[in-house]
Amino acid sequence: MKNKIFNNYVKKYDLKIVELMRKFHHTYRVVEFCEEIAKEENMNEKEIFLAKTIGLLHDIGRFEQFTQYKTFIDHNSIDHGDVAYEILVKDNFIYEFVETEEEALIVLKAVKNHNKKEIIGEYTDKELIFINLIRDADKLDIIKEQYNQIKSENICLNNELFDSIYSEKLMDNKLVVNDVGGIFRALSFIFDLNYKYSFKFILNKKIIENKINLLETYVSNVHLEELNKLKKFLFNYIEKRITNVR
């Protein structure tokens, strides 16, 4: 993995800015998740290297995005997956990280699709393996590191949030108007996971319990029976998926 090349690219930006340094650290945590998933899937050394390279490059567009727009919100600025793709394509920068055209295509398609609500474009079965891998790795770091506190006051639950979870789909960003919406969106990540490692991680790290405990503690109109129902629904979903994924 070509860490030095990536680090030299990132140094063009002001890493004293807290938000950019957080993205730098996020990148390397995602690299670790990519490696763990790849090993769990019994990938060979070249495939593990490729998975880690995708993790290294998946958010390379974030630094330009924040520098230009002072936000990481794509719909208020630019799609950071598309920007990453453009950065890697320009002057064949991608070949600083990989050697073959096949590897380049896998990385480019995975980076472009890592943040999309639904995967776009055409892809081979092998490309899809790596697209899904980075989508999982990115979400695992976000769900672990973010939405672990509620700062807003006088927050209430609403049926729209519950309905979104029960639809078993990735929640629309438009519903994330406060910390509670962020917690529900993080929980909805479960419905877009693909690998057994990812579901086991959610269980082992008690992600569901921790997020719902936050809601029980800080939300003013919370009804414990509603959250218990939600918790049971999510656990049942994970149990079902673990038995079905390869």
Secondary structure, DSSP 8 states (H G I E B T S, - for coil): --HHHHHHHHTTS-TTSHHHHHHHHHHHHHHHHHHHHHHHTT--HHHHHHHHHHHHHTTTTHHHHHHHHS---GGGS--HHHHHHHHHHGGGGGGGT-SSHHHHHHHHHHHHHTT-SS--S---HHHHHHHHHHHHHHHHHHHHHSS-----SS----HHHHHHHHTTS---GGG-SSHHHHHHHHHHGGGG---HHHHHHHHHTTHHHHHHHHHHHH-TT--HHHHHHHHHHHHHHHHHHHHH--
